[in-house]
């Protein structure tokens, strides 16, 4: 009995003791040398009641440790005095980063670490900084970085903090695999992502290295690709890297595509006082989409249309949300448009743009300072900034303004590299080629796209420079300047050699929905040469020329997506009108292509290509302006070796036409992840000889061929083969049964 009583008292003491409070009259601070008593009191937040218990003492202790200024703290109540005894952490005189030469990398390290020069040293912060530096180097592709942290005591409670970094070799991607219910072949999915497999000759490309930020971007690209193909519930379940030795990894994406979904009923929910007639264009779009496969691009198109209505009809305070319901593989969507809280934008602050000029960013705002806040247009602003591809992250936060009716928008940006160096080479039955290019998408932070490229081919040598402002002075119009110089040597097969130098200025914008207009002017200086075997009429064209053109392009683009198109069509017409010229050659080009998906994954295409070049003053068109069909428009014949001839030289024509029908056939070798097959039918013709009506121009000879194309994603790069049977040809045309092309990048 007595023993039980003692146990009860002990338990009560344990629970009651912490709540026993003590009163103190004075506060005594000991051990502080650098930090004042007043500062210690402020950090500790001692209760004004001068009454403390165990909980409040623990709070004071935690407050002082959280400052990072102390490595040891003791708190006691002695003789009615609250005694706070501290031991200060040393001051960091300097933080040194050893083993890294790049100033840019050192700046990145300084941006991610907590401990800086003149700050207090804290062992926990030092450990966190080490992890942050390791993560930074992982993000740059270095997975085997070693960091040795050392402390140099320089006296007077001061230290030098030294990070000795051995970053090691960059981690390379040896293989890229796609597993799970992925539906599509690896060869197609590799074309979606940015990451690429390492090969020893890839000395320029940075995409071969294992980088976490690129992997995350790849996951988004894959997710968007599947959603645009109708796989609404796709899950990129995991992406992981297996180390296989020698600084190399196997990158694996595990995909669950799920079912393919189709749009069912799409409807619009509006406030009662809104006129539905203002949204007729949107309801028409709903009718067009019903029954078609689900597509993220289609959803974005609907939201874009809502944005336009918001601007045109001046609905100021709007927000929108989407509600979906799924029945089997059909999805009903309700787009809810409602009025949002009514307030105005007092100010927009931009943070993090160390390179990009502020006016470049503000040119893409759809909501600006002084405007009524519209949630739809604010989201469009954020999407516009993301779409620039200047920033790795774009974040926004809305805070209270100076009055209840005003808000302040803070936009935070993380800039990323916007330059690229590319080299590539190719070889095939038409000869070899080499390309080198340097591109910068945000030159000097002004939003200018700068590009230079140099190409060497079997017949051509070409260099070009261009600069493009995609949103000139916030007008939503592009402004482009380009200059180029080229040498085309066709003496052996076509009887001439051309040396051409020129420049052009052009501007483009979206005139109507999906309808783009580009206008410009161009001038060229050209030197034409012919060889001794050329005909007398060809030799007459030898000499120097100066030409000036006014150009325009009409482009109606209704494709579901620009990359790996599966549905829709595109219609383009370009005309070059001579203004200053010796022969005043008017050039017209029309290119139409329609896409259609059938049998689930088969993509059929039908193309029409028309081109003409003739003098509006009745003179002869220059040899270099005469027309040849692109190799892709007529397979089964050697490039350029069809149509009119002058002696043994193929001279091209004044007119060219091609009709192309093709379809992919994924049913052939469906389990082969690196191969794609297609079958095609090409029909074309080149005719017209203005400088000599006595030459056979081939007007009545229709060329046609049928064949199979085979694309293989090899270790070197993509390889394409075609086997063709000629159906009809001209008398002097040169058939080509087999064609191949191999390309790679460095």
DABELMO-V586581 format. One record per backbone hydrogen bond with DSSP energy under -1.0 kcal/mol. CO is the residue of the C=O (numbers start at 1). NH is the residue of the N-H. If there is no record, write none. Layout:
CO | NH
CO | NH
This chain:
1 | 5
2 | 6
3 | 7
4 | 8
5 | 9
6 | 10
7 | 11
8 | 12
9 | 13
10 | 14
11 | 15
12 | 16
13 | 17
16 | 19
17 | 20
18 | 54
22 | 52
26 | 82
28 | 84
30 | 86
36 | 40
37 | 41
38 | 42
39 | 43
40 | 44
41 | 45
47 | 50
50 | 24
52 | 22
53 | 57
54 | 58
55 | 59
56 | 60
57 | 61
58 | 62
59 | 63
60 | 64
61 | 65
62 | 66
65 | 68
69 | 89
72 | 87
74 | 85
76 | 83
78 | 81
80 | 25
80 | 26
81 | 78
82 | 28
83 | 76
84 | 30
85 | 74
87 | 71
87 | 72
90 | 121
91 | 159
92 | 118
94 | 161
96 | 163
98 | 165
102 | 106
103 | 107
104 | 108
105 | 109
106 | 110
107 | 111
109 | 113
116 | 119
119 | 92
122 | 126
123 | 127
124 | 128
125 | 129
126 | 130
127 | 131
128 | 132
129 | 133
130 | 134
131 | 135
132 | 136
133 | 137
134 | 138
135 | 139
137 | 142
138 | 141
141 | 171
146 | 166
148 | 164
150 | 162
152 | 160
157 | 91
158 | 154
159 | 93
160 | 152
161 | 96
162 | 150
163 | 98
164 | 148
166 | 146
171 | 210
172 | 249
173 | 198
175 | 251
177 | 253
179 | 255
180 | 182
181 | 257
182 | 184
185 | 189
186 | 190
189 | 192
189 | 193
199 | 202
201 | 203
206 | 209
207 | 196
208 | 173
211 | 215
212 | 216
213 | 217
214 | 218
215 | 219
216 | 220
217 | 221
218 | 222
219 | 223
220 | 224
221 | 225
222 | 226
223 | 227
224 | 228
226 | 231
227 | 230
230 | 232
230 | 261
231 | 234
235 | 237
235 | 256
238 | 254
240 | 252
242 | 250
245 | 248
247 | 172
248 | 244
249 | 174
249 | 175
250 | 242
251 | 177
252 | 240
253 | 179
254 | 238
256 | 235
261 | 294
262 | 331
263 | 291
265 | 333
267 | 335
269 | 337
271 | 274
275 | 278
276 | 279
277 | 280
279 | 283
280 | 284
281 | 285
282 | 286
283 | 287
284 | 288
285 | 289
286 | 290
289 | 292
292 | 263
295 | 299
296 | 300
297 | 301
298 | 302
299 | 303
300 | 304
301 | 305
302 | 306
303 | 307
304 | 308
305 | 309
306 | 310
307 | 311
308 | 312
309 | 313
310 | 315
314 | 316
316 | 318
318 | 375
318 | 376
319 | 338
321 | 336
323 | 334
325 | 332
327 | 330
329 | 262
330 | 327
331 | 264
332 | 325
333 | 267
334 | 323
335 | 269
336 | 321
338 | 319
343 | 373
344 | 407
345 | 370
347 | 409
349 | 411
351 | 413
352 | 354
357 | 361
358 | 362
359 | 363
361 | 364
362 | 365
368 | 371
371 | 345
374 | 378
375 | 379
376 | 380
377 | 381
378 | 382
379 | 383
380 | 384
381 | 385
382 | 386
383 | 387
386 | 389
390 | 416
393 | 414
395 | 412
397 | 410
399 | 408
403 | 406
405 | 344
406 | 401
407 | 346
408 | 399
409 | 349
410 | 397
411 | 351
412 | 395
414 | 392
414 | 393
418 | 441
420 | 439
422 | 437
423 | 746
424 | 435
425 | 744
426 | 433
427 | 742
428 | 431
431 | 428
433 | 426
434 | 456
435 | 424
436 | 454
437 | 422
438 | 452
439 | 420
440 | 450
442 | 445
443 | 446
445 | 357
448 | 443
449 | 468
450 | 440
451 | 466
452 | 438
453 | 464
454 | 436
455 | 462
456 | 434
459 | 489
460 | 457
461 | 487
462 | 455
463 | 485
464 | 453
465 | 483
466 | 451
467 | 481
468 | 449
469 | 479
471 | 474
472 | 475
477 | 472
478 | 508
479 | 469
480 | 506
481 | 467
482 | 504
483 | 465
484 | 502
485 | 463
486 | 500
487 | 461
488 | 498
490 | 494
493 | 650
496 | 490
497 | 529
498 | 488
499 | 527
500 | 486
501 | 525
502 | 484
503 | 523
504 | 482
505 | 521
506 | 480
507 | 519
508 | 478
509 | 517
512 | 515
514 | 557
515 | 511
515 | 512
516 | 555
517 | 509
518 | 553
519 | 507
520 | 551
521 | 505
522 | 549
523 | 503
524 | 547
525 | 501
526 | 545
527 | 499
528 | 543
529 | 497
531 | 534
535 | 539
536 | 540
538 | 541
539 | 542
543 | 528
545 | 526
547 | 524
548 | 579
548 | 580
549 | 522
550 | 577
551 | 520
552 | 575
553 | 518
554 | 573
555 | 516
556 | 571
567 | 560
568 | 595
569 | 558
570 | 593
571 | 556
572 | 591
573 | 554
574 | 589
575 | 552
576 | 587
577 | 550
580 | 548
584 | 616
586 | 614
587 | 576
588 | 612
589 | 574
590 | 610
591 | 572
592 | 608
593 | 570
594 | 606
595 | 568
596 | 604
598 | 602
599 | 601
602 | 598
603 | 664
604 | 596
605 | 662
606 | 594
607 | 660
608 | 592
609 | 658
610 | 590
611 | 656
612 | 588
614 | 586
622 | 625
627 | 653
630 | 633
636 | 736
638 | 641
641 | 734
644 | 651
646 | 649
649 | 646
653 | 627
654 | 613
655 | 687
656 | 611
657 | 685
658 | 609
659 | 683
660 | 607
661 | 681
662 | 605
663 | 679
665 | 668
669 | 672
673 | 187
674 | 713
676 | 711
677 | 665
678 | 709
679 | 663
680 | 707
681 | 661
682 | 705
683 | 659
684 | 703
685 | 657
687 | 654
687 | 655
692 | 695
698 | 701
703 | 684
704 | 727
704 | 728
705 | 682
706 | 725
707 | 680
708 | 723
709 | 678
710 | 721
711 | 676
712 | 714
712 | 719
717 | 714
718 | 743
719 | 712
720 | 741
721 | 710
722 | 739
723 | 708
725 | 706
728 | 704
734 | 638
737 | 724
739 | 722
740 | 429
741 | 720
742 | 427
744 | 425
746 | 204
